[in-house]
């Protein structure tokens, strides 16, 4: 979001130092350790860190989410060849024997973080059709390295985010489905998250950050800003210009995260064994 953020940050009187991390797991570890004040992550990872790791987590602002129409379309067959419908997808080699969720039993799948949102989505998809996931293995791999892992056959499938997903598709890889469609419900899904300790250090800056993000999201939703986002994506990630030109730009959330955006997650995570303890979501929102 760096194309729009500096303007908004300056308007609200704050300066932000950004750092690229290899995976969402590394970002969350940095948040827990105090290296970062805010990271982009999913509510899934935050809720698990709160329930299983004792983190006092807070959601500062939304990044993007999905509509009911998007989620419904991503579950329908057939999927359009070469078209990415969501920000992440389960992708296999062109010669793979995997054709559907049921074929993932006993396979190795690369995910950004173990027990994260992508893994949860796969398990829920397999559970829905009665497929055996007990022998399915998940490996943590950085999205930028998933293409190489797939080509070397170190894994049978990968779940990269865009633009790495678009680059794989351009190379002939096939989409099997969208894990997020089985975990997410309408509303904010990818978030800016922090901790109570970080907020305590400078609450005023957090309020300014929240306001800046909400305004920035409005700017990023404007069609005239698409080219700058794609160009910046190509320069940062190193993907081809063709892949960047096909990048599926999400609709950025323009309002604060609501409790209803999150309330469904604990029960879904419990059904696949990701949560064993009750988690209180009441104080998770930062107002």
KAQUI-V287731 format. One record per residue. N is the residue number from 1. PSI is psi in whole degrees, -180 to 180 (999 if undefined). OMEGA is omega in whole degrees, 0 to 359 (NA if undefined). Layout:
n = [N:N]
psi = [PSI:PSI]
omega = [OMEGA:OMEGA]
This chain:
n = [1:2:3:4:5:6:7:8:9:10:11:12:13:14:15:16:17:18:19:20:21:22:23:24:25:26:27:28:29:30:31:32:33:34:35:36:37:38:39:40:41:42:43:44:45:46:47:48:49:50:51:52:53:54:55:56:57:58:59:60:61:62:63:64:65:66:67:68:69:70:71:72:73:74:75:76:77:78:79:80:81:82:83:84:85:86:87:88:89:90:91:92:93:94:95:96:97:98:99:100:101:102:103:104:105:106:107:108:109:110:111:112:113:114:115:116:117:118:119:120:121:122:123:124:125:126:127:128:129:130:131:132:133:134:135:136:137:138:139:140:141:142:143:144:145:146:147:148:149:150:151:152:153:154:155:156:157:158:159:160:161:162:163:164:165:166:167:168:169:170:171:172:173:174:175:176:177:178:179:180:181:182:183:184:185:186:187:188:189:190:191:192:193:194:195:196:197:198:199:200:201:202:203:204:205:206:207:208:209:210:211:212:213:214:215:216:217:218:219:220:221:222:223:224:225:226:227:228:229:230:231:232:233:234:235:236:237:238:239:240:241:242:243:244:245:246:247:248:249:250:251:252:253:254:255:256:257:258:259:260:261:262:263:264:265:266:267:268:269:270:271:272:273:274:275:276:277:278:279:280:281:282:283:284:285:286:287]
psi = [12:-16:-31:-25:-44:-39:-47:-41:-43:-40:-38:10:26:155:133:132:124:154:133:132:156:-28:165:-30:-41:-40:-43:-38:-39:-35:-46:-40:-7:6:-30:149:-32:140:157:126:180:158:-27:-51:-38:-46:-40:-39:-33:-42:-43:-21:-2:16:136:82:156:142:120:-46:160:153:-72:168:-158:152:166:-35:-43:-44:-40:-43:-37:-11:-9:149:148:157:147:124:132:3:128:122:-24:177:-27:154:153:120:141:168:158:-29:12:147:-10:125:-18:178:-35:-24:0:-7:125:6:163:129:130:128:162:-39:140:139:26:-170:-41:-45:-42:-42:-41:-47:-38:-39:-44:-38:-38:-34:4:22:150:112:3:-27:3:131:136:135:137:121:138:140:-36:-18:-2:-36:-43:-41:-39:-42:-39:-9:28:-25:161:-23:158:156:80:160:167:143:-1:-33:-45:-38:-40:-42:-40:-29:2:-2:156:144:129:-37:-175:102:-38:-29:-21:-14:-46:153:165:137:-172:141:-45:134:163:117:154:-163:161:-36:-42:-38:-39:-33:-36:81:-38:-40:-35:-40:-43:-40:-45:-47:-39:-40:-44:-38:-39:-40:-37:-41:-41:-21:-9:132:-32:-13:-1:-43:-42:-35:-44:-43:-42:-39:-45:-41:-35:-44:-24:7:166:158:-32:-42:-41:-33:-21:2:130:108:123:159:118:142:134:10:161:155:135:157:-33:-18:-18:-22:-28:-21:-47:-43:-40:-41:-31:-37:-21:9:12:-24:130:-10:154:140:134:111:-4:-46:13:-23:136:119:999]
omega = [187:180:183:188:182:179:182:179:179:180:183:171:179:175:184:175:183:177:178:177:186:183:178:179:179:178:179:177:178:177:179:182:179:179:179:176:181:174:173:182:176:176:179:180:180:181:179:178:178:184:187:182:177:180:174:188:180:174:183:185:177:170:175:179:183:175:178:180:179:182:179:181:183:177:185:174:357:173:179:179:176:181:179:183:180:184:178:180:173:189:179:177:181:182:184:176:181:181:182:180:184:181:182:178:180:181:176:184:177:178:180:180:180:182:179:185:182:178:178:180:178:181:178:178:179:179:183:181:178:179:180:180:185:181:178:184:179:181:179:181:177:181:180:182:184:180:179:179:179:181:179:184:173:176:180:181:179:176:180:170:177:16:180:177:180:180:178:180:177:179:176:180:184:175:176:180:186:181:182:182:181:178:186:169:185:180:180:185:175:194:167:185:181:179:178:180:180:179:180:181:182:181:182:179:179:177:179:179:179:180:181:180:181:178:179:179:177:179:182:178:180:182:183:180:184:184:181:178:180:180:180:179:180:183:182:186:182:177:181:177:179:178:180:181:180:181:177:182:180:173:183:182:184:176:182:177:178:180:180:176:189:192:183:191:182:180:178:181:177:184:179:175:180:177:176:180:177:178:179:182:185:183:188:183:177:179:NA]
